[in-house]
Amino acid sequence: ESAKEKPKEGIIIALGEGKLLDNGDHAAWAVKVGDRVLFTSYGGTEVKYGGQEYLIMEERDILGVIEG
């Protein structure tokens, strides 16, 4: 049943530091602020802030960039 769910679409509005690597550095992002992306429908955590709803997710939940 979950295989029938279509991916969702959104715009990247902010990025964190990136995944922490074993050597202490942070991995570079494959996306940037302003990119329109497709992401898994089950990924991320919904939060409300300042009257707006946002989705916080890991980069691995992003399926692809539509435009940027």
Residue, then its C-alpha position, 0 to 999 in steps of 0.5 A: e500500500s505504501a508503495k503507491e504513495k507519490p513523493k511530495e515536493g517542497i523548497i529548501i529554505a535552510l540547511g544545517e551544518g551537514k552530516l558529521l563525518d568520522n574525521g570531525d568534518h561535515a559532509a557537503w550538501a548535494v542541495k542548496v537553499g532555493d532548490r525545489v525537491l521531491f522527497t519521500s512522503y514518510g520522511g521528515t518531522e513536521v514542526k510549527y514555528g511562527g505560525q508556519e508549518y515546516l518539515i525537517m528532514e535528513e538529506r537521504d529522504i530527498l529523492g531528487v532536485i526538480e530545479g534550483 
